[in-house]
Amino acid sequence: MANPNALFGTITELTTDLERGTFISLSDGRDARFEPNDRRVSVLEDLRRRKRLVYLDADDSGVIRNVLLPKVVQVDKIIERGGEISVTFVNSQARAVVKPGSDELRKLREAGKEGWLAVTIDDRFEVIDVRPVEAQFELPTFEPPPRLRWWHWCWWPWRWWSCWRRCVSAERAQELFDLCAATTCDPLTVPPPCIPFLYPDDGCWARAHAMCRIMIDAGATPRKIWIDGALVTPTVNNPNCVVYWGWHVAPTLCVSRSRWWFGHQEQVLDPSLFTTPVSPETWKSVQGDPDATLSASSYILFARAPGDYLDPTYAKTNAALADYRAALQLRSLGPDGPPPYANCQEAT
């Protein structure tokens, strides 16, 4: 059931009173306030300027307790398995749980694959609010990346030379990994253009595209690897110590293990999961679904969302990263504090 005290919309006005706190007005015509010294207020002006939809959970007195950023998405699949209902979205990696018989489930079913929705998901990956919105993009057709085959790793004779030329040493691969990882955000300040590796809930496609840009600028030739499945990935960077994905993507590099062509291996660079480049098999093994499938693509494939298929100017990348930087900062300034979370470290 939707929270009757929730406010939804874009921020239209912010007013600060030193004694009573910060008052906020939304496009839905409702008002609420943050208590004095609530540090999440520092994020609001950026959200107002970018006209970003917000979901504010307020108590009966109108004091805001939680701030979440809805995802503007289309439904991909609604999956019923073992008494649990989950939903995946075309333009989000998150896989969320929906309560059976809920109003949210009804709206998801009614929207089908054509309707655009603003879907609010909490830190436990539960859908708590669904609202129809106007279409965000022109919807072109596109093909997903092909299944990963053995010949993608430079097997054919006429590709040996080009493959060898794009490979790097293991030492160079680690340097490039560290170069990307060094751009991670301070979770309390998230200064642009940092990459929010500490917010693994969603946004992998933007992180991967930003990493490819860094590696290309450094003279490397990255590709991308995609995984599709019912992914359940442990992490110390979510308060619940786990994230649920329908798919995930990260950059890859061809890494030389010797001077000969048969000594090459494609390795995955994913600072959200590892501290070093790893094999595709190792990357897959930590994501909780042995039946998941891997796909390879050129680095130019930005996302498998309508309208976001390519992003040669990195404009969509920057917009998505801004959203996930804000989500990371809101979580870090909230009651759970910044990652990594001690309860998750103890569990591992």
Secondary structure, 3 states (H helix, E strand, C coil): CCCCCEEEECEEEEEEECCCEEEEEECCCCEEEECCCCCCHHHHHHHHHCCCCEEEEECCCCEEEEEECCEEECEEEEEEECCEEEEEECCEEEEEEECCCCHHHHHHHHHCCCCCEEEEECCCCEEEEEEECCCCCCCCCCCCCCECCHHHHCCCHHHHHHHHHHCEEHHHHHHHHHHHHCCECCCCCCCCCCECCCCCCCCHHHHHHHHHHHHHHCCCCCEEEEEEEEEEEECCCCCCCEEEEEEEEEEEEEEECCCCHHHEEEEECCCCCCCCCECHHHHHHCCCCCCCEEEEEECCECCCCCCCCECCCCHHHHHHHHHHHHHHHHHHHCCCCCCCCHHHHHHC
